[in-house]
Amino acid sequence: MRAPVLLAALLAAGPAAAHDYPTVARADYVLGCMAANGNTRLALERCACSIDAIAEQLSYDRYEAADTVLRMQAGNLGERAAEFRDPPQVRAMVEALRRAQAEATLRCFP
């Protein structure tokens, strides 16, 4: 009797959990995306669509971890950045984010 209730609760929580990004993270993404795409109203709409599409595919924790790895790799840390580039689980995280970004681009930037 408890299992069906738990299963129903998990299923009901699924879509909401996909959009658990903090407002500041969404705003940061949109501002950066807009800067790269012309700071127009159309860029605002497309960039907001893009972060929504990414949020549908990756939990915020996974997004944040992959984004952190990408920032560390771009930081020119030399040998210290190796731990953010070499392990297979790190590469898989980054690949998942890049796939989500590619799908978001296809959906939101026609």
C-alpha positions as a Markdown table, in Angstrom:
| # | Residue | x | y | z |
|---|---|---|---|---|
| 1 | Met | 0.0 | 0.0 | 0.0 |
| 2 | Arg | 2.9 | 2.4 | 0.7 |
| 3 | Ala | 4.7 | 1.6 | -2.6 |
| 4 | Pro | 1.9 | 3.0 | -4.9 |
| 5 | Val | 1.7 | 6.2 | -2.8 |
| 6 | Leu | 5.5 | 6.6 | -2.9 |
| 7 | Leu | 5.6 | 5.9 | -6.7 |
| 8 | Ala | 2.8 | 8.4 | -7.3 |
| 9 | Ala | 4.6 | 11.1 | -5.3 |
| 10 | Leu | 7.9 | 10.5 | -7.2 |
| 11 | Leu | 6.1 | 10.7 | -10.5 |
| 12 | Ala | 4.3 | 13.8 | -9.5 |
| 13 | Ala | 7.5 | 15.4 | -8.4 |
| 14 | Gly | 9.3 | 14.5 | -11.6 |
| 15 | Pro | 8.5 | 17.5 | -13.8 |
| 16 | Ala | 8.8 | 20.0 | -11.0 |
| 17 | Ala | 12.3 | 18.7 | -10.2 |
| 18 | Ala | 13.3 | 19.3 | -13.8 |
| 19 | His | 12.7 | 23.0 | -13.3 |
| 20 | Asp | 14.4 | 23.4 | -10.0 |
| 21 | Tyr | 17.0 | 25.9 | -11.2 |
| 22 | Pro | 17.4 | 28.9 | -8.9 |
| 23 | Thr | 16.2 | 32.2 | -10.5 |
| 24 | Val | 19.7 | 33.6 | -10.2 |
| 25 | Ala | 21.1 | 30.7 | -12.3 |
| 26 | Arg | 18.5 | 31.2 | -14.9 |
| 27 | Ala | 19.1 | 34.9 | -15.1 |
| 28 | Asp | 22.8 | 34.5 | -15.3 |
| 29 | Tyr | 22.4 | 32.0 | -18.2 |
| 30 | Val | 20.0 | 34.3 | -20.0 |
| 31 | Leu | 22.2 | 37.4 | -19.5 |
| 32 | Gly | 25.3 | 35.6 | -20.9 |
| 33 | Cys | 23.3 | 34.1 | -23.7 |
| 34 | Met | 21.8 | 37.5 | -24.6 |
| 35 | Ala | 25.2 | 39.2 | -24.6 |
| 36 | Ala | 26.4 | 36.5 | -27.1 |
| 37 | Asn | 23.3 | 36.9 | -29.3 |
| 38 | Gly | 22.8 | 40.7 | -29.6 |
| 39 | Asn | 20.9 | 41.8 | -26.4 |
| 40 | Thr | 17.6 | 42.0 | -28.3 |
| 41 | Arg | 14.1 | 41.1 | -27.3 |
| 42 | Leu | 14.3 | 38.1 | -29.6 |
| 43 | Ala | 17.5 | 37.1 | -27.9 |
| 44 | Leu | 15.8 | 37.3 | -24.6 |
| 45 | Glu | 13.0 | 35.0 | -25.7 |
| 46 | Arg | 15.4 | 32.5 | -27.3 |
| 47 | Cys | 17.8 | 32.5 | -24.4 |
| 48 | Ala | 14.9 | 32.0 | -21.9 |
| 49 | Cys | 13.6 | 29.1 | -24.1 |
| 50 | Ser | 17.2 | 27.7 | -24.1 |
| 51 | Ile | 17.6 | 27.5 | -20.3 |
| 52 | Asp | 14.1 | 26.1 | -20.0 |
| 53 | Ala | 15.0 | 23.4 | -22.5 |
| 54 | Ile | 18.3 | 22.6 | -20.7 |
| 55 | Ala | 16.4 | 22.4 | -17.4 |
| 56 | Glu | 14.1 | 19.8 | -18.9 |
| 57 | Gln | 17.0 | 17.6 | -19.6 |
| 58 | Leu | 19.4 | 18.1 | -16.7 |
| 59 | Ser | 18.8 | 18.6 | -13.0 |
| 60 | Tyr | 20.3 | 21.8 | -11.6 |
| 61 | Asp | 23.0 | 19.8 | -9.7 |
| 62 | Arg | 24.1 | 18.2 | -13.0 |
| 63 | Tyr | 24.0 | 21.5 | -14.9 |
| 64 | Glu | 25.9 | 23.3 | -12.1 |
| 65 | Ala | 28.6 | 20.6 | -12.0 |
| 66 | Ala | 29.2 | 20.5 | -15.7 |
| 67 | Asp | 29.1 | 24.3 | -15.9 |
| 68 | Thr | 31.7 | 24.5 | -13.2 |
| 69 | Val | 33.9 | 22.0 | -15.0 |
| 70 | Leu | 33.7 | 24.0 | -18.2 |
| 71 | Arg | 34.6 | 27.2 | -16.3 |
| 72 | Met | 37.6 | 25.5 | -14.7 |
| 73 | Gln | 38.8 | 24.2 | -18.1 |
| 74 | Ala | 38.5 | 27.7 | -19.6 |
| 75 | Gly | 40.4 | 29.2 | -16.7 |
| 76 | Asn | 43.8 | 28.3 | -18.0 |
| 77 | Leu | 44.8 | 26.5 | -14.9 |
| 78 | Gly | 47.4 | 24.3 | -16.6 |
| 79 | Glu | 48.1 | 21.1 | -14.8 |
| 80 | Arg | 45.6 | 22.0 | -12.0 |
| 81 | Ala | 42.8 | 21.8 | -14.5 |
| 82 | Ala | 43.6 | 18.2 | -15.4 |
| 83 | Glu | 41.3 | 16.8 | -12.8 |
| 84 | Phe | 38.4 | 18.7 | -14.5 |
| 85 | Arg | 39.3 | 17.4 | -17.9 |
| 86 | Asp | 40.5 | 13.8 | -17.7 |
| 87 | Pro | 38.2 | 11.6 | -15.7 |
| 88 | Pro | 35.5 | 9.8 | -17.7 |
| 89 | Gln | 32.7 | 10.9 | -15.4 |
| 90 | Val | 33.8 | 14.5 | -15.9 |
| 91 | Arg | 33.8 | 14.1 | -19.7 |
| 92 | Ala | 30.4 | 12.5 | -19.5 |
| 93 | Met | 29.0 | 15.4 | -17.4 |
| 94 | Val | 30.3 | 17.9 | -20.0 |
| 95 | Glu | 29.0 | 15.8 | -22.9 |
| 96 | Ala | 25.5 | 15.7 | -21.3 |
| 97 | Leu | 25.5 | 19.5 | -20.9 |
| 98 | Arg | 26.7 | 20.0 | -24.5 |
| 99 | Arg | 23.9 | 17.6 | -25.8 |
| 100 | Ala | 21.3 | 19.6 | -23.8 |
| 101 | Gln | 22.7 | 22.8 | -25.1 |
| 102 | Ala | 22.6 | 21.5 | -28.7 |
| 103 | Glu | 19.0 | 20.4 | -28.3 |
| 104 | Ala | 18.1 | 23.7 | -26.8 |
| 105 | Thr | 19.7 | 25.5 | -29.7 |
| 106 | Leu | 17.8 | 23.4 | -32.2 |
| 107 | Arg | 14.5 | 24.1 | -30.4 |
| 108 | Cys | 15.0 | 27.8 | -29.5 |
| 109 | Phe | 17.2 | 29.3 | -32.2 |
| 110 | Pro | 15.5 | 28.2 | -35.5 |
